[in-house]
């Protein structure tokens, strides 16, 4: 019987060296009181334990999980793209 081996693509992504902090937009879709409106502020977000998929002058795209499909192609999960102006 011939053993079936899957060809995995080379993992070329670098892990974040330190946590990434940014202010993130928040929203509220229901009715909100004046007091709640006065308290609305951006969320203080943090990404850690993620890999860099792509980085440009304007944004960074990260992913937190990955797997390989039946053909050995990589797939990504927990993907986030953050504008650098937010960081």
N, C-alpha and C positions, 0 to 999 in steps of 0.2 A: 504494500500500500504506500502510495506517494504522500509524503507529508506536505500539507498546504501551509506555506509561509506568507505572511502579509508584509509588504514593503511599506514601512513607515517613512514619511517625509522627514528630513532633517529638521530638528527643532532649533530655530535660529533667533528666538526671542529672548531679550534680556529682562531679568526681573528688576522691579523697582528697587533702588538701593535704600530709599527711605520713604516713609509715609508721605503721601501727597495730600495737602490740605487746600481746600478752596471753599468759597461761599457759593452755595447752590440756590437756585430759584425754588420757591415753594408756591403752592397755590391752594385755594380753598374754593370749592364749587358750591357750597351751601350758603345760607344766610349767616352773616358775621356781625357781631356787635361792634359798636364804636371802640370799646375797650380792646376787643380782639384785634381790630384794625390797627390801633395804636401800638399794639405789641408785635405786630408782624415784622419779622426780620428774616433775612436769608438764613438758610440752614448752614451750619458749620459742618461740612462734609470731609471725610477722610477716606482715602483709598490706601490699602496696604496689601501685601502679599499678591501683587498683580504683576503681569508681564506687559512690556511695552510692545504693542503691535506696530504703531506708526507714530512718528512725532514730526510736526512741521513747526514753522514759526508761529502759526495761529492756533494750533490745537494739539492735543495728545490723545491717542486712542489706546486704551488698555483692555486687558481681559484677565479674568480671575480663574477660569477653568478651561480645560481643553480636553478633547478626546480624538480618537481616530475612527473614521467610518470603515465599512467593510472592505473598501478598496485601499485603505491605508492613508487616506487624505485627512489632514487635520481639520477639526471643527472647533469653534470657539464659543464660550459661554461667559456670562457676566460681563458683557462688553459695555464700555462707557467711553464716550468722547467728550473731553473737557476743553472748552475754549481757554487758552492761556491767559486771556484778559481776566478770567475769573480766579486765577490762581494767585 
